[in-house]
Amino acid sequence: MIKKRYIILLCVVGMIVFGTVIAFTKPVLPFIQVPGEVLPGTEGFPLGNGLTNTFVATVLTWIIIALLALGLRARKRSAEEVPTGFYNFFEMLVEGFYGFAERIAGPKVRSLFPYFMTFTLIILVANWMELVPGVDSIGIWEYKPHFYAVQLANDLEREGIPFESELEREEFIHEQEEFFAEQRLGDLRVNNNLLILATANEDPTAPLEYTEEGLPEGTNPEAAQWTIVPFVRAAATDLNFTVAFALVSMFMVQYYGFKHLGLGYLHKFFPFLDKGWRGVVGKQPIKAMDPVVGLLELVSEISKILSFSFRLFGNIFAGQVLLFVMAFILPVANIAFFGLEFFVGLIQALVFALLSLIFMVQATHSHSVGDEGHH
């Protein structure tokens, strides 16, 4: 039986050979953009302008979590039966996280831990998805002139210039597609695994050139007639995903604040609502600054949404771009960077979940005048 270490070694050798030696399989620098790419043919997807590959990754993440929950659900065992394998590992993992959360939340851990663990698992799976072979590399060929034409039609509709009918819209897209295609003069050749417009400049590393109409041309990959839209792209590289989780996190913070303190939770932001505040101001004039502090607290609650969103998005998106660039420059170096991104994905999931837990715990502390929690 082949030992696991030989299988891993064989995979590493294969990565080196197919990534650096064989030209046809060498990675190319993909088209990098912040928004999730809309999969061709899904432009009429309900509740949006199309089905994005980051949304597909989000659905896959939820499916993985659901399968994990079903596979690890509690079941009856005899007194002699001992859990083994992955179930035993996961049970130890949950117990470790529970003990860690208990040291922060104390007796409130029973109600707060499910959110802490859920945030950790979902974001962790979403982050690690960028390390799965095929993600960001297997997809659908998209004809770029058609993409530009559809984008132009959408821009016109957003600017308040609607089409009288769907037929008129399709005719407009077809005309613009032909126009964009005609502007790309020259023959198409295979260059670095992409179909590139051939011009007098044959250097693929040359700066990107443009026609008089502002369309890219030359042998730079950005001037390719065709591009690949991957089926799946890591969900956390889309700001929509991170903002959604940030909103859920901060909503639960406010929920637990009101649940434990009732309307007294508002004293944190509006201390003058506390009946005893005016009396305290008479004795301690410095307390007159509390409304200003409360306003800063309110702004801070809103800014936490931005902080949550951009911290997670920035780290995962930067890691994705790093893997792209290193695969293009020196593919074998990604053996090290894969390990780096593995830990970055883990750390970012833990940071998000841990901060959410801390904010929830802080929200349950009283902020009434004279209460120790205020200090």
N, C-alpha and C positions, 0 to 999 in steps of 0.2 A: 504494500500500500504506500502511495506517494505521501511523504510528509508535507505538512502545511507550509513549512519554511521553503521547500523547493517550489511549491506552487507560487508563493509570493515572489521568490527570486525570478521565476520564469515570467511572471507578469511585469516585473521591473525591467527585465531584459527586453521583453516585447515592447514596452513603452519607449525604451531607448531606440530600438531598431525602427519601429514604425513611426516614431516621432522625429527622428533625426536623419536616418539613413535613406529610407524609401521616400522619394520626393512626392509620390502621389498621395501618401497618407500623412505628410507633414502638416501640422496645424497651420491655419491661416488666421490672421487677425480679423475677428468678426466685426460686424457693424455694432457699435456700442451706443446705446441710447438709454436715457433715464426711464421714460415711460415703458410699461410693458407693451410688447409688440402684439398687434391684432393679427390673429391667424387669418390668412387669406380665405375668403369664402364665408366668413362669419360676421361680415359687416352689419347684417341685420339682426344680430343677437339681441334679444330682449333686454331692457333696462341698461342699455349702454350702446356704444358705437361699434361693438364687436367683442368677440371672445378673445381675451388676452392670454398669452402663455403664462403669465404670472398668476392669473386666476386658475388656470389648469393646475399649476403647482400647488396652489392653496387647497383645491379640492382633493388632490392626491395626498396632501398632508393630513387632512381630516380623515381620509379613508385609512391611512396608515395608523393614525391614533385610534380609530374605531376598531380596526383589526387587532391592534395591540390590547385594547381593553377587553375585547371578546376572548382573545387567546389567553389572557392572564386573569380572567374573572375567577373569583373565589369559588372553590368547590369542596365538597366534603372529602375528608381523608380519615383514615384510621389513625389511632394513636401512635402506631409504629411507623406510619408512612412519613417520610421526610421529603420536602420539596427539593428538587434538583434542577440542574440546568439553568436555562434563562429565567424561569420562574423564580428560582431561588435568588439569582442575581438581582432581578428587578425588585423583589421583596426587600432585599437588603438595601437597595438604592432608595426605595421609598421610605424605609425606616430611618435611614441616614438623613434624608431631606426633612423628614418630620421632626427629628430631634433638633436639627439646625433651625428650623422655623420656630420650634417651641421656645428656644432660647431667646428669640426676638419677640415673639408675640405672647409668650406666657400662656395663661389660661384661655386666651382668645384663639389659640392655634387651631382648635377644632373647626371653627367656622371660616378661618382665613386660609388654612392650608390647601383646600381644594383649588383655590384660585392660584396660589403660588405654584403648585405642582402642574396645573393645567397650562399656565403661561410658560413654564419651563419646558414641558414636553413639546407643545405645539411649535414654539419658536425654535427649539433645538432641531426638530425634524425639518422645519422649513429652512433653517440655516445650512444644515448638512446636505440638503438636496443638491446644492451646487457642486458637491464633490462626487455625485453619482455619474458614471459614464453615460453619455447620451444626452444629459441635460445641457442645454445651450449649444448642442452640436447637431442633433437630429431634428429635422423639421421639413418645411414645405418651401419649394422654390417660389419666389415671388418676382414678378416682372416689374421692375422699378418704374418704368413709364406709367404703367397702370396705377401703381401706388401713388405717384405724384398727381395723377389725374383725379383719383378719388379724394386725395387730401385737399386738392383745390376746390372740388365740389363741396366738401364738408366746410371749408373755410368760408365759401360764399354763403352757405346756409346759416352759419354762425353769425355772419355780418348782416343778416336780415335780408338776403337776396334769395328767396326760395325758388324752386323750380315748380312750374305749373303742374307737372305730372312726373311720375316715375320714369316714363318713357323719355321725356325731355332730359331728365337727369342722366339716364344711361347714354343717350346720344351725345350729351356734353362730355361725359367721361371718355367715350370712344374717340371723339374728335381731339380732345386734349392728349389722350394716350398716343395717338398718331403723331401729334405735334412734338411731344417730348421725344418720341422715338426717332423722328426725322432729324432732330437737332444733334443727335449723336452720330456724326459722320465717321465713316471708316468701317473696317471689318472687325468682327469679334474673334478673339483668339483665346486659347486657354493659357492663363498666366497665373501661377501660384494657386492652382485649384479654383480660380474664379474666371468667369468669362469677362474679359477686360476689353474695352474699346481700344483698338490699335491705332496709334497715331505715329507721327514722326519721332516722338519721344518714347523710347522703349524701356526706360528705367522705371521699374515698379516702386522705387523708393523716392522718386521725384516728387516735388510739391504738387498738390492737387491743383489742376488747371480748370478754368471755366470758360464756357462759350459766352457770346455776347448776351445770350438770354439768361445767363446765370446758372447753366446746367454744368455739372462736373464732366470732365473728359480726361483722356490720357490713360496711362497704365496704372495709376493709383487705384487700389481696391475700392475706394469710394466711388469711382466712376464706373463700376460694374453695372451691366445691364440687368443682371439677376442677383438676387441675394437669398439667403436661407433664413426663414423665420422659424426659430426652434419651437417645437411643440411645447416644451416645458422650460421655464426659466425660474430660478430660485425666487420664491414669493417675497422674501424680505428685501430683494433688490427693487421692489416696487413700493413707492411711498404710500400708495393706497393701503397696502397691507400693514405697514408699521403705524400709520395714523389710526387705522381701525383698532388695533390692539391698544394704542395709547388712549384712545377715547374710552374703550372698555375698562381699562385699568383705572383711569381717573373717575369714571362714573362709579365704579365700585368703591373708590376712596370716599366719595361724597355719600354714597349709600350707607356705608358703615358709620360714617360720622353722624348722620341723622338717626341711624338705628340705635346707637349707643347714647347719644346726647340729646336727641330730639331737636327742637328749635334752638336749644342752647348751643348747637354746633355753629350757628351763625355768629355767635359772639367772637369767634376767631377772626371774622372779617369785619364785623360791625360791633365793636365793643360797647358802643353807646346804647345798644339794645338791652344790655345787662342793667337791671335796676340799681345795682350797687355801684355802678361805675362813677356816677356823678359825685357820690359821697367820697369815694376814694380819690377823685381828682382834687377835691377840696383839701385833702390832707397831703396828697402827693401831686403837685402841679405837673410833674413830668408825665403823668398818666394821660395828660391831654393830647399827647402824641400818639396814643393808641389807635385812633381812627386812621391816621396816616400809615401806621404799621399794618393795620387790618387791610387797608387798600393794597399795600405791597404784598400781603399774603394772598389776596385775591388774584393779583396779577401773577404771582408765583404759581398758583394752581393752574392757570391757563398756560403759563410758559412750560410747565411740566409736560404738557401734551406735545409741545414742539420738541422739547429735550428728548423725551422718549422716542418720538418718531424719527428724528434725524440722527440720533446716536446709533440706533439699530440699523437704519437704512444706510447711513454713511459707512459703517464698518463692513457690512456684508457686501454692499455694492463695490466698495473699494477692493475688497478681497476678490470679488469676481473679476474685476478689471485686471487685477494683479495676475490672476491665473491665466487670463486671456493673453496678456502681454508676454508673460514668461513662456507660455506655450509657443508663442510666435517667435520669440528670440532664441530661447534655449529650452526645448521641451523637457529635457531630462531634469532640469532644475525644479520642475514642478513636483518632483517626488518630495522635496523638502517643503515646498510651499503648500502642498496638500496637507501635510501634518500641521503646519502653522494655521491654516484656515480651519482645520478640524478643531483646534483649541479656541480660535477666535469665535467660531460659531457657538461653542459650549459656553464660553465666558459671557458673550453678549446675551444669551438666553438667561443665564443665571443673574446677570446684572439687571435685566429688565424685570424678572420675577422678584428678585430681592428688593429692589427699590419700590415695586408695587406693594409688597408686603409691609415694608417700613412705613410707607405713606398711609396704608390702611390702619396700621397700629397707631400712628400719630393722630389720625383723625378721630380715634375713639377716646383720646385724652381730653378732659374738660379744659375749657379756656375761659371759665368764668372768673370774674375779678376776685382775687384773694385765694384762688385755688392753686395748689402747688403745680398742677399740670400747666398752668399759664407760664410758669417760670421754667 
